[in-house]
Amino acid sequence: MVAHFLLHRFHGLHQKLPASFILSNVFLSQIHSTFSLRTHCYTPDEPSTSSSSHSQSQFQSQSQSQSVVRTICSLVCQSYYQQTHMRFTPPKLLLQLDSESLTHDLAITVVASLADEAGSMVALSFLYWAIGFPKFRHFMRLYIVSATALIGNKNLERANEVLQRMVKNFAETGKLKEAVDMVVEMQNQGLVLSTKTMNCVLDVTLEMGLIELAENVFDEMCKRGVSPDCAAFKLMVVACCNMGRVLEAERWLNAMVERGFIIDNTTCTVIIDAFCLKGYVNRIVGYFWKMVEMGLAPNVINFTALIKGLCNQGSIKQAFELLEEMVRRGWKPNVYTHTTLIDGLCKKGWTEKAFRLFLKLVRSGDYKPNVHTYTAMINGYCKEDKLNRAEMLLSRMQEQGLVPNTNTYTTLIDGHCKAGNFVRAYELMDQMGKEGFSPNIYTYNAIIDSLCKKGSFDEAYRLLHKGSVHGLQADGVTYTIFMSVHCRQADTNRALVFFNKMLKSGFMPDIHAYTTLISALCRQKQMKESERLFEEAVSLGLIPTTKTYTSMICGYCRYGITSLAVKLFQRMSNHGCFPDSITYGALISGLCKESKLDDARNLYDAMMDKGMSPCEVTRLTLAYEYCKKDDSCTAMAILDRLEKKLWIRTVNTLVRKLCNEEKLEMAALFFHKLLDKDPVVNRVTLLGFINKCYESNRYGLVSELSERICEGNGKHNAVN
């Protein structure tokens, strides 16, 4: 065979010539001069001009090509065996060959011959040398022939390695899909695809953000018998998390758990951060403990990430319970853990508790407060309008040798702006500049927001222009601020202008921006536009908040389409949202307007069962609608679920409303119930009832009520 003759020739040369001569420049230049010739890398010294038979010419051409192949194979083998390397790692060949003179077909012939006669490792070495040049790097047939030759050698591991290299290289030119298709097709050529190849394809695909393609590859390879390992699932979970697609990440996480795979600590932190960022804190807490039960040993970083998520959600009690569990497992909270808890307490409005924890950290021998800890504490005091304490902490941190950063100054500037102290805010802005910290867009946003809320729009625009002069560009928050201003002024057209500017500037509106617009449009009964924005936000992967849903529900109820409002209400749980008292109130009021009292009553009971307190408008509206239908018993049953103080206030209002609608018998009934529960008569309610009775010549109702007051409960002086 050609390759056998090649090796025989190579060993013959090796025996006759010393190694120094074999590797000498003279020898290589002689070989190179032969290799660099044209026409299959070889041209006869004298072109044939005779009219000899075509078969003889063809024979000569084949012989010449075989000669060139043998020469190249000799050089490859020579370089391969001269390298010091581990036999399971292909060495880097040092071939003095002109790659431009090497044709694609010749390269294919060489790699096949090497695999057949010299072995898989020698063939791999040549392949890796060849694909180091752009000419061969993206030549698919070279990879396929190499892999096929290795399959013929029963070296499936190396064949998989070739395909992995092909996938990585073809991804560079945007031809990943073709490479992936060929990987799958190679199974039909006898290749058993390895889990490592599957993971390589997934890794490259996901790195390019092609998550749908990755899912297809995952499913296809599973169908073809490739068994995904923990790394494959981890790649899918992490990719979904990094793209903010936490619901898809949850699906992969479930599949991972079902197979008994355990995530590592780094992946655990990535998952926790992603779920918490999207508001799925309770879900990830459940997965966290499930993973712990399966064998995950959580570290302080995992615990701190979960504590941060709970604090941002406002679940401070759960955060401290998790802290206790962390300590019980032998982990000491670090400064980041303490800072997270301090920040959570401050956001909850429990600044004094936060300060006690802050002092504990100050007195600690292990950790001391850092800039972030001080900033969190300063933020807490600013939110409570305790600016003197905030300024004191700024001085204290400087005394400790800590340098306030831009975020520290911005936090304090924001506090002064909200308090209306714009002079001090501008002073701090100048001070931070003198200390080497340039105000960033967040600093400008803090002042612009307060100026807009104050109504100083011209000054806000001037400040924005000043920032642009200093090289700052408006961000999504800046656009949202101006959108909110125009939405409050019911100028939705102008708000949409800023929304479109945001998109053109390359900023992705967050759910707050969408909610601001949706709410304003719903108030104007522009439900079609609201629906479009709502569905657009969902399609972009944004998670609607309770406020988003409530705005839409209010809009439908104003428009008189409670059927759509109810459907949207039922969709809330799909995004981890839960209706609050405002949501319930809006839907109950809408149902009452359409006389769907039973549905409204069911919602009211569900609301009360969850421990929510309906606002006065909600409880009054529902009770009054039943009174309009002369169903005082149901109205009373609704009100009887209220605590005494709310009951008295609501019934007083209901009596006055019934009087205004001249339902005096019903008003008298509730007035007597009111006297049963509260002997102190509300003067406004009493006078309103008496006046309406006199206007309607219903003196008997006044007489009955007067007798009741005089006989018993009327012994007390009437008060407001």
N, C-alpha and C positions, 0 to 999 in steps of 0.2 A: 504494500500500500504506500501511497505518497508520504503519509506522515511517518510510517515505519522507516522508509528510505531516508526521510529527513533526519530522523534521530540517529540512524546508522551513520549518515554522512557527518552529522554534527560530532558524534563520538569519535569518528575517524579523524576529523580535524583536530579534535581536542587531544588525541593521542600523538599526533605528528607535530603539533605546534605548541610552544610554551604559552601559558596563560597570558603572559605579558604581551606576546605577539598577537594573540587572538583579540585582545582588547585594545591593541594599538590603533592609533589614528589612521595608520597606513591601511590596515586590514579593513577598518570600518569605512574608510573613504572608497576602497575598492568595491566593497559591497554596495555602498550608497550610489556609486556611479552606475552600477548595474541596475539598481532598483529604480533610479530616477528616470530611466528611459521610458518613452511613450509607448502607446499601443500595448495595453495590458502591462505597462511598466517595463516593456522590452521591445526593442526594434532591431531587426537584423542589420548587420553592418552594411550589406549590399541589398537593396530592395530587389525583389524578383521582377524581371522584365520579360521572362519567357512565358510562353503560353502553355506551361505544364498543367497537369490536371488540377482541378479544384480541390480534390481530396488531399493531395500532397501538401498544398498550401495550408489547408485547414489543420492538418496534422502538425505542421511546423508551428502554427500559432498556438495550438494546445500545448505542445511541448515547451514552448517559450513561457507560457503562462504558468505551467507547472514548475518550471525552473525558478520563476520569480517567487511563487508561493513557497517553494522549498527554501529559498534564500531568506525570505522574511521569517519563516518559522524557525530557521536556524538562529537568526539574530534574537528572536524572542526567547527561545530556549536558553541561548547563551546568556542573555541578560538575566533571565529568571534564576538560573542556577548559580550565577555569580553573586546574587543578592543574599545578604544575611537576613533571614526572616523566619518567622514562625510558619510552619507548613500549613496551618489553618488560616493564614492571612495572606492574600495575594500581595506580592511585593510591588513596589513602584518600579516599573521598567525604565531603563535608561537606553532608549533606542535613538540612534542618530539617523532617523529616517525623515524624509520630507513628506509630511502628512498630506500635502496638497497633491502629490503625485500618486497617492494611494487612492484607488477608486473604491466606491461603495461595494461593488461586487467582489473585488479582490479582498477587501476587509472581511466580508462575509465568508469567503472561501478559507481565509487564514484561520479565523476563529473556529470554524467547523473542523478543519484539519487538526488544529491544536487540541481541541476537545477529544477528537477521535484517537489521536496517536500519543500526544504528550500529556493528556490528563486535564481534568476540570480546572485545577488551580492555574495552570499555564494559560489556558484559554481565557480565564477570568482576568489574569494579569494583562493580557493583550487588550481585552475589551475595555478595561479601565484606562489603559493608556490611550486607546483610540477615542473614547468619549471625553477625554480631556481637551479635545479639539472641537471647535464649533461645528466643523464639517460632519462629524459623526455623533455629536452629543444628542442630537434630536432626530437621528436616523433610526426609525422604529425597527426596520427589518434586521438590523444588526443585533438589537436586543432579543428579538424573537428567535433568530437563528441560534444565538448563544444559549438562550434558555432551552430551546428544543434539543440542542446538542447535549446540554447538561442533563436533561431528562433522559436522553438515550444512555447516558453514563450512570443512570440511577442516582444521580446527585440532585435530589429534589430540593435540598436546603439551599444549594448554590443557585439553582434555577429561580427559586423564590427571591433570592438576593438580587439577581439581575432585574427581575420585575420591579422590585422595590426601588432600585436605582433609576429605572426607566420612569416610574411614576414621579419621582422627585424632579428629574430633569425636564420632563415634558410639562410639568406645572409651571416652569419658568417662562414658557412661551404661550401659556393659555390653552394648551392642548391636553389638559388633564383628563377631560372626558374620554378622548380617544385612547389614552393610556390605560385608564380604568377599564374601559370596554375590552381592551386587549388582555388585560390581566384575567378578567373573568373568562374570556374565550380560551385562554391557555389551558384551562382545565379539560377542555375537549381534546387537547393534545397530550393528555396523560399526566398533567401536572396536578399534584395534590396541593392546593393552596394552603399555606400555613397561617396560623393565627397572627404571626408576626407580620406577614404581608398584609393581612386585613387591617391590622393596626397602623401600618405605614400608610396605606391608602386613606384610612380615616383621618389620620393625623394631618396629612398634606391637604386633604379636601376641606377639613374643618378650619385649618389655618388660613385658607382662602375665603372662609365665610360661606362655603357652599354646603350648608347644613342639610338641605333636601337631598342633594346628591349623596352625601354621607349616609343618610338614612336608607337610601336605595341600595347603596353598596352593602351596608350592614345586612339588610334583608336578603339581598341576592346571595351573599356569601353564606349566610345561615342556611338558605335553601340548598346550597351546593355542598353542605356538610362541614363548613368551617365552624368550629366551635368558638364563639367569642369568649375572651377571658375578662378578668376584672379591668384590665387596662383599656379594653375596647369600650366598655360601658362608661368608664371614667372619662374617656375622651368625649363621648357624646354628652354626658352630664355637664362637664366643665364648659364645653362649647355653647350649650344652650344657656348656661348661667351667664357666660361672658356676653352673650347677645341679648340678655334680659328676657329670654323666653323661658321663664321659670316653670310654667305649666308643662311645657315639653320636657324640661329637666326633671320634673317630678315623675313623669311617665317613665323616663329612663331609670330614674332612681328606684322606682318601684320594681322594675324588671331586674335591676341589679340586686336588690334586697331579696327578691324571690329566689334568685340563684345562690344566695348565701355569700355574695361578695361583700367585702368590707372596704370602705373608702379609707384613704390615708388622711393624716391630719391636715395637710395642705389643701387637699380637695375639700375636706370638711369645711374649712374656713371660707373657701370660694363659694360653696353652696350656701352657707349661712349668710354671707354678705349679700348674695344675689337675691335670696328669698326675702331677707329683711328689707332690702332696698325697695322691693315691689310690694311690701306690706304683708307678706305671708309669714309672719313671725310665728304664729301658733302652729302652723303646719311644720315648719322646720324644727321647732322644739320637739315635736313628736318623732320626726325622723332622727333627730340627734340622739334621743334616748334609745330608739330602736337600734341604731348603730352601736351605741355603747353596750347594749345587751348582746349584740352579735360579736363583740370583741374589740371595738374601737377604744383605745385609751386616750381620751381627750386631754389636750394640754392647755396651758394657760391662755394661749392665743385663741383656741377654739372657744373656751369659756368666755373670754373677753368679747369676742365677736358676737356671741349669742346674748350676752349681757347688754351690749350696745343696741342690738335689735330690740330687745325688750324695753330698754330705756327710751328709745326713739318712739316706741309705740305707746309709751306712758305706763307700761306695766312695771312700775318700780318695785312693788312688793315681790313679784316673780323674779326680778333681777337680783334682789338681795337674797332670795331663797337659793337662786343658782350660785351666788357668791358663796353662801354657806356650804353648799354641796361641793363646790370647787375646793374650798379649804379642807373639807372633810376627806377629800381624795388626795390630800397632800400637796396641793398647789397653793403657793402664796400669791395673792394678788399683787401685780406690779403697778407702777405709776399710771400706765395706760388703763388698767382696770379701774383704778380709783378715779381717774379723770372722766372715764365714761359714766360712772355712777354719779359723780358731781354734776356733770352736764345734764344727765337725766333728771336729777332732783331739781336743778335750776329750771329746766324746761317745764317741769310740773308745777313750779311756783313754790317749791319747798326750799327756799334759799337758805334759811337758817340751818336746816338739816344738812344741806350741802356744805355749809361753812364749817359745821362741826366735823364732817368727814375731811374737809380741807385741812383743818387744824390737826387732825389725827395724822394726816400725811406729813404735815410740817414737822411734827414731833417724832416722826418715824426715823429709826436709825438705818433702815434699808433703802427707802426711796424718798425723794424730795419732790415737791411740786415742780413741774416744768412749765414752759411758756403756755402750753395748751391747757394745763390745769388752771393757771391764773386767768387765761382768757375765758374759760368756761365759767369761772366764778364771777368775773367781771360782767359777763353776759347776763348771768342770773340777777345781779344787782341792777343792771340797766333795765331789765324787763320789769322790775319792781319799782323803777324810778328812784332808786337809791344811788344816785349818781355820786354823792360824796364818798360812799363806801367803795364804789367802783374806782374812783380817782385815787383813793387811798391804796387800793390793791395795786394799781399801776405804779405808784411810787414804791410800794413794798417790793415788788418784783424787781425793780431797777436796783434797789438797795441790795438785793440778793445776788446781783450780778447777772440777772437774766435780762435779755434784750427783747422788749416788746416787738412783735412782728407786725406785718401789715394787717393780719387778721385781728390782732389785739386792738390796734388803733381803730380799725373799721367798726369793731363791736362797740367801742366807747363812743365813736362818732355817731353811730346809729342810735345809741341811747340818748345822747344829747339832742339829736334831731327830733326824735319822737317826743321829747319833753319840750320842744320848741326853742332849745338853746342853740340856735344856729351860729351865733357868734363864737361860742366855745367849740363847736364842731369844726368851723373853719380854722380856728387856732390849732386844734389837734391835727388838722390836715396839713397845715404849714409845718408843725413840729415834726411830724413823721417824715416829711420831705427833708428837713434839716438833718435828721438822724439817718438819712440814707435809705429810707423806705418810700418808694413812690406809691402814691395812692393808686389802687387798681380799680377796675370797673365795679367791683363790689362796693368799694368806698363811695364811688360816685353814685351808685344805685341807692345806697342808704340815704344819701342827702336828697337825691332826686325824688325818691318815693315820699319822703316827708314833705318836701316842697309841694308836690302834687296834691297830697292830702290836705295841705294847708290852703291850696288854691293858687299858689304862686307858680303858675305854669310857665310864664315867661322866664323867670329865674331858673326854673328847672331846665328849660331848653338852652339857656345860656351856659349853664354848668355842663350840660352834655356837649355843647360845642367846645368848651374849654378842654374837656377831656379828649376830644378828637384831635385838638391842636397838639396835645401831648402824646399823641400816638395811640390813644385808647379807642376801641371800637365798641359800640353798643352790643350787648349780648342778649340772650333770650329773656333774661330778667328785666333788662331795660325796656325792651319792647312790650313785655307783659305789663309793666308799670303804666306805660302810656295807654296801652289797651284798656286797662282797668279804669283809668281816669275817664276815657271817652265812654266806656260802658256805663259808668255811674251817671254820666250826663245824658244817657240814652242815645248817644251818637254812635250807633253800631257800624255805620258806614266808615267813619273815621277809624274806629277800632279795627275793622277788617283791613284797612290800609296798613296799619302797623303790623298786623298779623302776617300779611303778605310780604312786607319788608323783612320780617324776621326770617321767613322761608327763603327769600332771595339772598339774604346774607349768609345762608348756610346753617342757620340755627334750627334745631329740632324743637318745636314747641312742646312743653311738658303738659301734663294733664291739668295743671293749674291754669295754664294759658287757655287751653281748650274749654275748661269749665267756666272761666271768666266770660268768654264769648257766648257759650251755650246759655249761660244764665241770663245774659242781657237779651239775647234773641228770644228766649222763652218768655221773658217779661213783655216783649213786644208781639208775642203770639206768632213769631216766625218759625213755626215748628219744622217745616221742611228743611230749612237751613240748619236748624239745631240738630235734626236727625242726621244730616249729612256730616256735620262736624263730629257728632258722637260716634258714628260708625267709622269715620276716618281715623279718629283717635284709637279706637279698638283695633283697627286693621294695622296700625303702626306699632302695635304691641304695648300701648299705654293702658294702664289699668284705671278705669273710672273710679272715682272716689264716691263716698256717700253723698257729698255735695253735688257731684256731677249728676248722679241719678236723681237726687231730690229736685234739682233744677229742671230736669226733663219732665219729671212727674208733675211738678207744679205747672209747667207749660201745658201739658196735656189736659190737666184739670181746668186751667183757665180757658182752654180752647173747647172744653166740653167733650173730650174724647177719653173718658176714664177707662175704657177697655184697653187702650194702649198703655195708659198709666199703670194699670194693674199688671199687664204683661211685663213691663219694664221693672216694676216692683219685684216681681218673681224672679227676674234675671239677676238681681243684685248679688245673690249668693254665689253666682258663677264667677264673680271677680273678687270674692272674699269681702264684699261690702255688706254692711248690716244697717237697716233703716234706723234712723234716730227719731226722736219725738217730732221733729220738723217734717220728716218724710211721712210719718204716719198721719200727722195733722193735715198735710196738704192733700193726701189721698182721701182721707175721711171727709174733708170739706168738699172735694170734688164729687165724691159719691153721693153726699147729701144733696148737692145741687141737682143731681140727676135722679133724686128720690130713691136711690139704691140703699135704703136704710139698713137692711139686714146685712149687706156686705160691709157697710160702714161700721155697724155694731160689732161684727166679728173682728174687724181690724182693731177697733177700740179695745175689745177684750184681750186680744193678743198683745196689744201694747201694754196694757195694765199688767198682764201676766208676766211680762218681761221686766216689770219694775220701773217702767217709764212713766213719767208724770205728764199727761197731756196739757198743753197750754190752755188758757181760758177760752180762746177762740174755738178750739177743737171741742172741748167738753160742752161749751154753750151751744155751738152749732148743732151738734148731734142731739142734745136734749131738746132744743127748740124745734127741730124738724119733727121729732116724735110728738111734741105738743101740738104742732100744726095739724097732725093727723088724729088729734084727740086721744093719743095714747100716752096718758100721763104716767101710767104704771111703768112702762119701759123707760120713759125719761127719768123717772125717779130711781129705777134700778141702775141706770147708767151713772147717775150722780152719787148714788150710795156707795160706789166703789172708791170715792175720793176720801181723803182724810178730812177731818172736821173743818179745819180752817179754809181749805179750798172749797169744800161743799158749801159753806156759808157764803163765801164770796160769789161763787157761781150762781147759787140760787137767788141771791139779791139781784144780780145782773139779769137773770132769767125773768124774774118777776117784773122788772122794769121794762124789759123787751116785750113781754106778753101784754103789758099795759099799753105800750105804744101801738101794738097791733090790735088793741081792743079785745083781747081774749081775757076778759076780766074774771070769768069763773075759774079759768085755769090759773090765772095769776093769784086769785084768792086761795085756791087749793095749795099752791106752793108757799104762799105767805104763811098759812097755818102750819105747814110742815116746818117752815123756818122758825116759827115761834116755839115749836116742839123741841127743837135742837138748840136754839139760842134765844134766851129771854130778852137779850139786848136788841132793841129794834133799831134798824138803820133808818135814820131820819129821811134821807133822800128817797129810799125805797118807799117808805110810808107815805110821804107827801105826793110822790108820783102816783101811787095807787089811789089815794083819796081824790086827787084832782081828776084823774081819768074816770073814776066812778061818778063823781058829781057831773062831769061833762056828759056822761051817758045816762044820767038819772038812775044810777044803780046804787041808791042810798042804802039798800038793805045789806049789800056786801060790806059797805063801810061800817054799818051798825054792828054786824057780826064780828068784824075784826076788832072794833073798838071795845066791845064787850069782853072779847077774849083777852085783850091787853089789860083792861081794867080788872078783870077777875083774878088773874094770876100773874102772868109774866109782865103785865103793864105796870107793876109796882116799881119797876126800875125806870129811871129816867131815860128817855130816848136820847141816844147819842148818835153821832155820825159814825 
